[in-house]
Amino acid sequence: MEENAPAGGATARRILVVDDEPTIAESVAARLRAEGFTVDTAHDGPAAVAAVTTFDPDLVVLDVMLPGYDGLEVCRRIQAERSVPVLMLTARTDETDQLVGLGVGADDYLTKPFSLRVLTARVHALLRRVERAGAHNGTMITVVGDLRIDADQRRVWRGGTEAQLTPLEFDLLARLARRPRAVLARERLLEEVWDWADAAGTRAVDSHIKALRRKLGADLIRTVHGVGYALEAR
């Protein structure tokens, strides 16, 4: 592992980069350091889990294919300890693999090969979203039909049963719940939930919607083909 702190003793967000290919790990780490982040690297599953404990990152960039145990298992283990944003890197384009990653606690994913510019933009967007969530003060309860959302505790129940959502799943659901039955375009959701300025990641919206349906019920969110999604109350 290798850490590089910013000059001048300034406090910087800490990012753990996990990839079994040292060239890729160091290339990503170098770009993130140039953005002002403090970066550590790990190259296998056990080292990644250990680094989360010792390095205490604000965000993890995590490759799926790792020796020791894979990125999905790493994500399960670190999310069981504490909630930390995870940007997953995968060489797999199959949607099922991406949904599995989202299901174990990843917030976002990039398919290899990817541009460092896009990765950096995703990292900044995830961290901005975390900052917004942390800035919330006071209790806010939203009830839509049999759905109950506690914005202060970031907890969700449907029909009295609590669902375990990832941070990004929670933010997406909360955004839809602000205007029940209103159709929100994928592009608008990307801009307001992910902080993305373009529509390049619309499949990320679709994947997270599928994860929400799996956890809360297939009838909760309605698809408007060619447009976006709406939260249904009953």
Buried (B, 14 or more C-beta within 10 A) or exposed (E): BEBBBEEEEEEBBBBBBBBBEEEBBBBBBEBBBEBEBBBBBBBBBBBBBEBBEEBEBBBBBBBBBBEBBBBBBBBBBBBEEEBBBBBBBBEBEEEEBBBBBBBBBBBBBBBBEBEBEBBBBBBBBBBEBBEEBEEEEEEEEBEBEBBBBBBEEBBBBBEEEEBEBBBBBBBBBBBBBEEBEEBBBBBBBBBBBBBBEEEEBBEBBBBBBBBBBEBBBEEBBEEEEEEBBBBBEE
